[in-house]
Structures are given as structure tokens and as C-alpha cells.
């Protein structure tokens, strides 16, 4: 297990969110390449729909891409998203780089998922083919395994 | 870094709670997780029909509810209306009607479709108001989530998620190939 690198990113035009603010509950980090692209829309729409299941585990979901806060605000509103989108915008992709999921060729983050436990340790991670929506089953399995005392869900 | 190589599998096997079209003994089973307000599912609807026609008795088709209610505000009631019609023995008729009239899925239209199909429209309206089938729709939805459904429509061919295109040639080939 590895401690998740801390970060502080804009969660809106005038607001910020730090990973440290979320300590004490499981956190799902969903890095995705871009707002508005159709696959992302599906993925975030799915997570929006599954949110009550994540919340049953006390988990907080955040989406992260290199899009700016105004872009996120418009996108989030259009899709009625009920979880924060963070802007890894300046310096571009720095947080994604710290997590090892920045794709310099495309200038975007990979499509990558991390599940952190309440202490901020990375308990599961998964990088999807950028064109394939990874679904929510892996996240739910990881959250379930967090609740088994002593269980360590090491990434392969 | 983990990359899952294996394709997702259907975690809840087809059973008595499902709406099925075709023989239980058919060698091929195509399961769709769909949303009646989803334009992609609407596009897939006539294609699935053609696959059913071409494969005939070799294919069993199953439809499970996967309404994306945050982007499709009428999808939940449409799904519940299909279930309600199913309780009156007309799931597939309602399934077809909802896709054919996707442009009108408000409650009054749903009740009208039930009446048009010769069903008890008042009963259907009462069941929509009471949320009689909400739990069943949610069960379908969660079985999809746990099986790796990642959008709509998502198809499973003999229990394995199909990630290819659902144009007629591709889908027909993929379903036929599952025989062996």
C-alpha cells in the first residue's frame, strides 16, 4: 500500500478541495480525459447514478481532469452531476503526474480509478483503455473489501 | 498498475424474474441492459429485432432495466411502466411501444400506451404513483453495475459483456459466433 499524494485543486471557479479535507472516509478518485467527450459522459453519468451505492460505504467520489473550472461548471450543470469535478489545470496535469496517470502525448489524464481508504492509503487502482468506460463494478468491489478488517486489496 | 484483461461477466444469471423472449433452451442468450429514454438504445432496438428474426429459435433475448435517471428524467417511470405492463402479461408489447414512441414518455403517455395495448391503465398509473416496481428496476440496475455495465445499451452474449459495435452485421456475427 502507498499513501495517496496530497493535492489541492479548484473544485469551482472560486473554491478548492484538498485531499486532506476528505480524510476519515474512503475516497474514489476518477481521473478522466476530458469533459464533454461521449465516453466520459457515459462514465460520469453512470457514477452519478451509482452514487447512493458509493455513499452506503461512506465514500466520497471526485472526478479529475485537466479541464478548467468554468468548463467543469458548465459540464457538471448540463449533466446534473452530484459530485465535485476538480481541475488539474495549472500547472496542467501535475496531480495526474504525481499519481502516474498523465498522458503527455494526448495532454490529458489517463482514464484511471483510485480507491483510497479513510487514512488516505491507496487500496485499489485501475487504468482503463481510454476508449473504454471502466464501469463501476471494480470500485464497488474495492469499497467492499475495505470493510473487511485486515483485508488488503493490493493492486496487481 | 492493474489492467483488467478479462471481459466482464453477467453476475446475475438469467432466471424467472427476467423478461425473456425465445426458448429457455436456446443455445444463444443475448441480454441487453437498456434505458427507454436513451437514444442509443432506441437505435439498437430495430437491430436487436433483426438479430432475433435472423437467429429465430436459436436465440433467447432478455431485457433488463438500466435507467440513467439523472440524464433521462423520464427513464425511471418508463422502466417501471414496462414492468407494470409485464405484470399484466405485456412486457414486450410495452417495451416495443416505448422505443417506438420514445419522444413521448410522460406519465400520461405511459398510461395511454397501456390502454392502447388493452391493459388496465388505471392500475398502471396507480403502480407508477406507488413506485410498485421501483425496487425491481433498481435490482436490475445494480445487477448491471456489478456485471460491468458501463452505459446503455450494454449487451451480454451468453453471459460475457460484448464491447463491440451494435450495428447489425457486428452484433449478428458476435452472437452467432458464441454458438461454438
Interface residues (C-beta under 8 A of the other chain):
Chain A: X42 X43 X45 X46 X48 X49 X50 X53 X79 X80 X81 X82 X100 X124 X125 X126 X127 X128 X132 X133 X134 X135 X136 X137 X138 X140 X155 X156
Chain B: X1 X2 X3 X4 X8 X68 X69 X70 X71 X141 X142 X145 X146 X147 X148 X149 X150 X151 X163
